[in-house]
Amino acid sequence: MLASLLLVLAAPLLAFSPPARADKTFTLEDSQRLALLNDPSVLSAEQDKIIAQQRVQEARFLFLPEIGVQASATKYDARYPFSLSPDFRNILLFPQAPNPYGSTTGNLYSGRGYMNLSLFEGGRTLNTLRLAKAADQQANTALESVKLDLRLSVQEIFYKLLLAQERVDATAQYQGAAEQLVGSARLKPWERVEAAALLAESQAKASSAAHKLDLARLAFLKGINVELDTAFSISGSLQAKIVHPDLDKLVLWAMELRPELQSETYRAQMDAISVNLAAARRIPTVFAAGDYEVTREGFPLLDNNWDISIGMRIPFAYDYFTQLRQKRAEQRQGQLKRAELQDHVRLEVRRAYEDLMYWQTEEPLRESRYKQVQGLYDEAGKQGGSALERLRGLGGVLDLKLDYLSAVTQHIIALARLERAVGRSLTP
C-alpha cells in the first residue's frame, strides 16, 4: 500500500520532462549588455539625445546669414500697369504695344540672389543656442538615468532567477530524501497518514518551486528583451558582498551624481533662459539685407538692380507681460520640483541604506541558524530515530535553508538598490 502511495505521489514528477538543452549562457554582464541594446526605453532615450543634438546644430545655424537664389518666368497681358505678387518681388508690369500679329502679351524673366542677417537681437539667438545646449545635456542625463534603472532591473531579475533555481534544487533534494525515508520505513497506520501528508507537502513545495522558476525564466527573458522561447542558462552565484558605507557620504554622493538631479539642474538653466527670451521680446532688432537682381523681357538677362539695407524693428507685443509672467511661474515650478526631488533622493538613499543594513545583519544570522540546525540534524541522524522524526527535521532544515537563500538574494538586491540610489558603485 505504501508503495502504491509513493507511486501516486511521484506520478507528476515522472511526467515532468527535463528542460531542453540550453543554447546560450548568460552572465550578469551579458544580461545587462543585451538589455541595453534591446530595451525600448533606452532606444527611445537615445533618439531623444539625437534630436537634442540636432537642435543644437540648428541653433548654431541661426548665427549664419540666410542666403538664397530665386528665378521666375512670367507671361502676362496687361491692360493697365500692375505689379506681381510679393513672392515675385512686386515687379511692375506695363501694357505692351500690339505686335504684328495683334497680340499684347509679354514675357518677363527675373533672377535674384539675396542675403538676410540679424546684427542684433537682444541675445535671443545666443539664448536659443544656450537653451538647446541645456536640453542636450538634459537628454544625456535622462539617458543615463534610464540605463541605471535598466541595469538595476536586470540585476534583480537575474538574482531572483538564481534564487528560483536554488529553491528548485533544495526542494527536489528534500522530496527525494523524504521519499527514501518513507519508502524504507515500517509505519503504523496513523504514521502512514502523517507520512503521506508530509510527502504531499514536499511534492507541493517542489511543484511550486518549479512553477516559480518558469515564471522567473520568463521574467528574465522579458527583462533582457530576447525571444521568450529562447533556451538558455545563467552563470552566477548567490554571494553577497559586505560593505560599510557612511550614510552622510552616500547622501552627498547622491546629490552630486544622480542623473535625475543633474537633469533638474539643466532644467533650471532652461527655465532661466526662457525667462530671458521672454524679456528680450521688447528689445529692438537690427538686421541687414542685400539683393542682386537681373530682370528683362528676354535673354540674355543684362539689366540688373542691387541693394543693401540696414533696418531696425521695434516690437510692440500685447502679450509681453503675460508671457514673461508665465515663464517666471514655470521657473518657480521648476524650483519647487527640484526641492521635492532632492528630498525624495535623500529619502530613497536612507531607505536603501536601512534595507541594506538589515539584510547585511540578517543574512549571517539566518546562515548560522541554518548551519546549526543542519549540524544538529546530521548529529541526530547518527544516533538513529524514526522515519517521521527524520522527516519532520528534514522539513525544518529545508525551511531554514530557503530562508537563508532568500536573505542572500535580498542582501544582493539591497546593495544594488543602494548603488542605484547613490548613483555609483560601492564595492571595489
Secondary structure as GFF3:
##gff-version 3
##sequence-region A 1 428
A	DSSP	alpha_helix	2	15	.	.	.	ID=ss1
A	DSSP	beta_strand	24	26	.	.	.	ID=ss2
A	DSSP	alpha_helix	28	38	.	.	.	ID=ss3
A	DSSP	alpha_helix	40	61	.	.	.	ID=ss4
A	DSSP	beta_strand	66	77	.	.	.	ID=ss5
A	DSSP	beta_strand	82	83	.	.	.	ID=ss6
A	DSSP	three_ten_helix	86	88	.	.	.	ID=ss7
A	DSSP	beta_strand	92	93	.	.	.	ID=ss8
A	DSSP	beta_strand	105	120	.	.	.	ID=ss9
A	DSSP	alpha_helix	124	183	.	.	.	ID=ss10
A	DSSP	alpha_helix	189	223	.	.	.	ID=ss11
A	DSSP	beta_strand	232	234	.	.	.	ID=ss12
A	DSSP	alpha_helix	247	257	.	.	.	ID=ss13
A	DSSP	alpha_helix	259	279	.	.	.	ID=ss14
A	DSSP	three_ten_helix	280	282	.	.	.	ID=ss15
A	DSSP	beta_strand	285	296	.	.	.	ID=ss16
A	DSSP	beta_strand	304	313	.	.	.	ID=ss17
A	DSSP	alpha_helix	320	382	.	.	.	ID=ss18
A	DSSP	alpha_helix	387	422	.	.	.	ID=ss19
###
